[in-house]
Amino acid sequence: QVKFVESGGGLVQPGGSLRLSCQASGYITSVYAVGWYRQGPEKERALVVAISGWDEKEYGDVEKDRFTISKDNAENTVYLQINDLKPEETAVYYCNRRNSGGRALGAWGEGTQVTVSS
């Protein structure tokens, strides 16, 4: 399966912002959908937002205005800008390729930890 390396997480105060990066192991972002997921403590992994090869976006149960997904096909990288972070959004954030039905197809990477705390 395609591999992904997530980065950009860290400790931020409530209301802060982060830009996460997801680099795929192959040149797939121009063709396939890639989604950002998160899994917080005692929570199931859930979709945050995904972007297709043709820039169609699909959102999970999030506030759309605070989550912006983008990509650089030349770098085979997908980004997630999160603004006004809230403590309950503390989680490990992952990215993965998705098929048309929303199934994650790649191997899950290590993710990047986002901790929102005062």
C-alpha positions as a printed Julia matrix, in Angstrom:
118×3 Matrix{Float64}:
   0.0    0.0    0.0
   1.0    3.6   -0.48
   2.71   5.12   2.53
   2.17   8.54   4.03
   4.29  10.63   6.31
   2.5   13.19   8.42
   4.15  16.17  10.03
   3.41  19.59  11.42
   1.68  18.72  14.64
   2.61  20.05  18.01
   1.4   21.73  21.14
  -0.74  24.8   20.63
  -2.92  26.92  22.84
  -6.66  27.01  22.29
  -7.36  29.33  19.42
  -4.04  28.63  17.8
  -3.43  27.3   14.32
  -1.42  24.55  12.72
  -0.59  23.52   9.2
  -0.17  19.79   8.83
   1.6   18.14   5.94
   1.08  14.71   4.43
   3.58  13.43   1.92
   2.7   10.33  -0.05
   5.21   7.75  -1.18
   4.08   7.99  -4.78
   2.74  10.55  -7.18
  -0.91  10.0   -6.43
  -2.43  13.27  -5.32
  -3.26  14.36  -8.85
  -5.27  11.2   -9.4
  -6.51   9.82  -6.11
  -8.34  11.21  -3.14
  -6.42  11.71   0.06
  -8.07  12.33   3.38
  -7.04  13.68   6.72
  -8.28  11.71   9.7
  -7.94  12.11  13.41
  -8.22   9.91  16.43
  -8.47  11.47  19.84
  -8.28   9.75  23.19
 -11.08   7.24  23.58
 -12.41   8.12  20.15
 -12.59   6.28  16.87
 -10.57   7.46  13.92
 -12.74   9.73  11.84
 -12.47  11.71   8.65
 -11.67  15.38   8.97
 -11.62  16.34   5.31
 -10.51  14.77   2.05
  -9.49  16.12  -1.32
  -9.69  14.26  -4.6
  -7.29  14.35  -7.49
  -9.6   16.83  -9.16
  -9.97  18.99  -6.02
 -13.37  17.8   -4.91
 -13.62  18.06  -1.13
 -15.45  15.93   1.36
 -15.81  16.96   4.98
 -16.28  14.92   8.07
 -18.09  16.16  11.13
 -16.06  19.33  11.48
 -16.56  23.05  11.23
 -15.71  23.66   7.6
 -14.62  27.25   8.13
 -11.75  26.2   10.36
 -10.35  23.37   8.23
  -8.73  24.02   4.89
  -7.32  21.2    2.82
  -4.99  21.83  -0.08
  -2.34  19.99  -2.03
   0.78  20.29  -4.11
   0.74  17.63  -6.78
   4.35  18.24  -7.75
   5.37  17.43  -4.19
   2.7   14.76  -3.79
   1.75  16.44  -0.56
  -1.59  17.27   1.01
  -1.91  19.97   3.63
  -4.39  20.66   6.36
  -4.66  24.13   7.81
  -6.55  24.17  11.07
  -7.52  27.47  12.65
  -8.94  28.27  16.05
  -8.03  24.91  17.49
 -10.04  23.63  20.4
  -8.93  21.34  23.21
 -11.34  18.62  22.14
  -9.53  18.46  18.83
  -6.46  17.07  20.5
  -5.73  13.94  18.51
  -3.33  12.09  16.33
  -3.91  13.27  12.79
  -3.38  10.85   9.93
  -3.65  10.95   6.19
  -4.46   8.18   3.78
  -5.6    7.47   0.27
  -9.34   6.94  -0.14
 -11.32   5.09  -2.72
 -14.57   6.32  -4.18
 -16.49   4.79  -1.31
 -14.4    6.5    1.33
 -12.39   3.46   2.34
  -8.83   4.13   3.39
  -6.54   2.17   1.12
  -3.02   2.84   2.28
  -1.16   1.69   5.31
  -1.71   3.9    8.3
   1.35   5.86   9.22
   2.42   7.15  12.58
   0.34  10.28  12.29
   1.21  13.61  13.79
   0.15  14.56  17.29
  -1.85  17.72  17.76
  -2.26  18.78  21.35
  -4.43  21.77  22.16
  -3.97  22.88  25.72
  -3.4   25.94  27.84
